[in-house]
C-alpha cells in the first residue's frame, strides 16, 4: 500500500481475512505502515504548537526515551504492553510518579492520534501504571525555621514567598513586575495552570514586602533569581533542597511550603475549604480535600473540631421546644 509492504501473517486463511479487513477499512492501514517514531514526531509538533514549552519538553523527554527503547522501525499496530514493561523496567531509577507520567504520555500520544483521525482505535487502551507519589509534606514551625537557617542567598526569600502565599513553586519562578497589582499577583489565563481563567495570588504583608523590594530591583524579567542573577530552574531548586534534606534529616521539597500554608490556614487560621481552594488556585474543594487529607492524622486538630461540634450540638439542644433558652 503506497509503496509499503504490509505483513499479513504466515497462515493463509488468517492472511486473507486480514487482507479483506484492511481493504474494507482503509483507515486501519495507517497503523500497519506508520512507525511509532513518525507518529511521535507528528504528536510533538502538535504539542509544540498548542501547549506550553514545559509540557513540550516533558513529552519530548519521555517519548525520546520510549522510541530509543522500542526502535524507530516498530509499527503502531505492533506495539504491545510488553514494550511498555520493558521500557519502564530499564528505567527503574524513575520514581512512581515519573513512571506514571511516562506511560500516560505514550497513551496520550495514541489517543491524540485517534482524535485526529490517524488511527481508528488505540492499540494500548489500558496499561497499569504505578500510583503517583503524593507530596503531602507539611512542616512544623520549628522545621520551617531549620529550613530557613539551612537556606542561603536568594533561596531564602524564594522559600519564604512560597510559605506566605501558598503559591505553586512554578508561579514564584515566573512572576514578573507586570503581574504585580498592589497586594495581588495576577497571571492572565494563558499564563495560569489550566489556561482557562486568571490566577490571583493574594499577598500577605510579609510576602508584599518581598515583592515590593524585588520590583524596585528588577523592573524587567523574573523577580526571583538565583545567586548568579539567572532565572530559577526547577532542577536547580530540587538539587539545593535535596542537599538540605540530607543535612537536616527530613525531606525538604518546595511544595512543602504550599502544603504548610494550607494546613495552617485550615487549622490555626480558621479558613474554610472553599475559600482556601480559591486562594490556592484550585477550581473546587476536591483537590484541597484529597491533597491535604493528612489533616486526618492530626489528632489535636480533630480533637478541637470534635469539641467544637459538641458545643454546637449542645447549643442547638438548649434552644429546642419553645425556642427559649433552658
N, C-alpha and C positions, 0 to 999 in steps of 0.2 A: 504494500500500500504506500503510494507516494514515494516509491523507490526504497522503502524499508521492508525488511523481511520480518514476518511475524510467525513465531513458532506456535504450532497448533498441538503439539504433543506427539508421542510415539504411537499411541493407539489410534488406528484408522477411524474407528467409529466415533471415538471421542473427538478426534480432529475434525471430522466432518460436522459434528454437532457444533463445535466452537466456531467453525467457519461460517455456518449459517447464522449463528447468533451475531457474529461480527457484521455480516452483510446486512442483517435486518436492523442493526443498531450501530450505525457508522460512528456515532459519538464515542462509543466504548473503545474504539480503535486507539484513541489518544493514549489511554493508559497502557496499551500494548507497545507503542512505539516511542512514547515520551519518557525520557530518563528523569529520575528524581532530581538530578543536578540541574537539568534545564528548567524543570518546574520551580525549583528553589530560586533560580535567578529571576524568573518572572515574578514570583511572590515577593522577593526582596525589592525589586524595582517598585512594586506597588506600595510596599511598606514605606519605602523612602519618600514616595510622593504623598502619602496620606497619613503618616504617623510621625511622631516626634523623633528626633535624632537618637535619643536614648533607647527608644523602642526598636529602632532600626539596628542599632549597634548590638543590642541584646539578641535579636533574631539572627543577625549575621553571625555572631559568635557561635551560637548553638547549631545553626544549620550547616555552617562550615565544618564543625566537628562531626556532625552526622554524616555528611557527604564523604568526609575523609574515612569514616568507618565503613560505609556500605559501598563506596566506589562510585565513580561518575557514570558507569555503564548500566547500573541497576535500573530497570524499567519501573514505572509507577505501579503497574499491575503485578509486579513480582514482590513487592515489599510484604514482609510478614512480621509478626510480633517478635520473632526471634532476632530480627535485625535490631529492634529497639533494645531487647535484653542484652545482646552482645555489646551494643554501643554504651549503654549505661554501666555495664559491668567493667568495661575498660576505663571508665571514669569514676571509679569507686571513691575517689577523693572528693567528689561533689557532695554537698550536703543534701538532705532530703528535699529541701526547698529548691535547690538548684536543679536536681534531677526532675522534680515535678515540673519546673519551668521548661526544661529542655524537651521533655516528652510533649508537653502542651503546645510548644511552638511547632513541632513536627505535625501534630494533629491539626493545628490551626492552619498550617500551610495547605494540607489536604482538604480541609473543609472550605477554605477560600477557593480552591480550585473547583470544587463542586458549585459553589455560589456563582463563580464567574463563568461556569459552563465548560470548563476544560475537562472535567470528569463528570460522569453520571452519578457516581457514589464514591465515598471514601473507602480505600482498602483497609483502613485502620479505624473502624468505628469505635472500638473500645480497647483501651490499653490501661492496665493497672498502674497507677502512679503512687509513689510514696506520699504520705501526708506532708503538707508544708509545715515547717517548723514555726511555731508561734513565737513572737518576740515580746511576750508579756512580762518583761523585766521591769520591776519598779524599785526605786532606790529610797531608802530612808534618808532623813535629813543628814544624819551622820555620814552615810555612804556618799551622799552628794558632795558634802564638804571634802571628803577624801578625794573624790574625783577632781574637784576644783583645785585642790592642793597639788595633785599629781600633774594636772594640765599645765602647759606653759604657752607663752606667747599668745597669738591671736586665737588659739583654740579655746581659751578661757571664755572670751566674750561669745564665741560661737555657741558653746555648750550652754552658757547662761541664757542666751536668747531662746534656745530650744526649751529650756526649763521654765522660763517665764511666760512663754506664749503657747506652748504645746503644738507648735507648727511642725510640719514634716522637715526632716533634715534637708531634703532637696529644695524646699521652699526657702530655707535660710541661705542655701548656697547660691540661689539665683536672684535674690531680691536686689533691686537697684533703687536709686533715688526716685525714679519715675513711678515706682509702686507705692511710695510713701505719701499718705494723705493725713497729716496731723497725727492722730493717735491710731490710725488704721494703716494697714498694708493691704493693698487691693491688687490681685492678679486678674487681668481680664480673662474671659472664658477660654480663649485659645492658649493661655499660658497656665491654666489651672488643671489639676488632675481630673480626667474625665472630659475636659474641654466642652462642658455643657453650660456652665454658669460661672460667674466670677468667684474667686476665693478671697474671703475677707479674713484678715488676722487682726485681732484686737490687741493693742499694745498696753501692757501694764506700765506703771511709772518706771520700773526698772528696765523693762525692755525698750521703752521710748527713749530713755536716757542713752542707751547703747546706740540706737538708731540715729538719734539726733547728732551724736558725735561723729558717726560714720558718714552721715550725709554731708556734713561740713567738710570732711576729709576727702570724700570720693563722690564728686558730682556726676561722674560717669562710670559705668561698669558695675560689677558686683560690689556690694558693700562689705561683705565678709570675705577676707582674703587670707592666704597663708603667710608665713613669715617671709616669703620671697616676693610678696605682692601679687601673686597669681591667684586665679580662681581656685577655691577649694574643690578637690575632686573626691568622689565617693570612696575610692580605694585608698586615697591618702589618709582620709579621716579614719577609715576602718583600721589601717595599719597602726596609726597612733593609738587608737583605743585598744587594740589587741595588746600592745606593749604595756599599756596602763593596766589591763586586766591581769597580766602576769605579775605586775608589781603589787597590785592591791589585793590579789587573791580572790576576786569575784569578777564576773563578766561585765564588761563595760561596753555598751552599744549606744549609738546616738538616739535610737528610738526609745531607750530607757528614760530619757528626759521627757519625751512626749507622753509616755505611759505614766510617769510620775506626776506630770501635770494633771492628767485625767483623774488619777487616783486621789490626789489632793483636792481636786475640785469636787469630787463626789463624796469624800469623807469629811474633811475639815472645812471645805468651802461651802458645802450645802448647795452646790449647783445641781439642778435636776438634769437627768439624762438627755432630755430633748434639747435643752439649751447647750449642754456640753457637746452634743453631736454637731450643732451648728458652729460652735466655737472652734471645733477641731476639723471642720471641713467635710463632715460626713453628711450624706443625704438624709439618713434616718438614724434611729437609735440601735438598729440591728448590729452595726459594727461596734458601737460602744459596749453593748451587752456581750458580744462574742469575744472581743479582744481583751476587755477588762473584766472578764469573769473571774479573774483571780481574787477579786474582792470577796468572793465566797469563802476564801481561805482566811480572811481577816476576821478572826473570832471577836476581837474587841469592837470592830466596826459593826458586825452583825449583832453583837450583844446590845450595843447602843440603839440599833434600829429596832430590835425586839422590844426594848424598854419603851421606846417612843411609840411603837404600835400599841402596846398595852396601855399607855397613858391615853392615847386617842380612844381606845375601846372603852376605857373607864369613863372618860368624859361623855361619850355617847350614851352610856347606860345611865348616867346621872340625870340626863335630860329627857328620859323616856316617860311615858304616861301622860301627865297633864302639861308637860312642857316646862315645868318649873324645876329648879334645882333642888335635890334632896339634901 
